[in-house]
Amino acid sequence: MAIQRHVDRNSRMFYYTGNISVYWGAIMPDETEWLTIEDVYEELDRKVPIDSIRQWIKSGRLRAYRPGKAYLIKRADLEKFLQESQTKPDDKA
């Protein structure tokens, strides 16, 4: 079963269901979007193995939080990681 994110805007709470059973958390005032490792895998069009994503987290290259058994990654942190990971074009034109 894939992990699914559910949001209750009235109570300003979200929860995930799936492989991590259920994780509850409060939506931050800035409405930070949280991603699971599986969400990151989907964002990268399944081109990067999940084990590589876990390794990025364990090595500290990709910032993540682990409030329980599952890692959660802020979308902004993923975008920053991807930006910093881009290869630089040669200075030659």
Secondary structure, DSSP 8 states (H G I E B T S, - for coil): ---EEEEETTTTEEEEEETTEEEEEE--TT---EE-HHHHHHHTTT-S-HHHHHHHHHHTSS--B-SSSS-BEEHHHHHHHHHHHS----S--
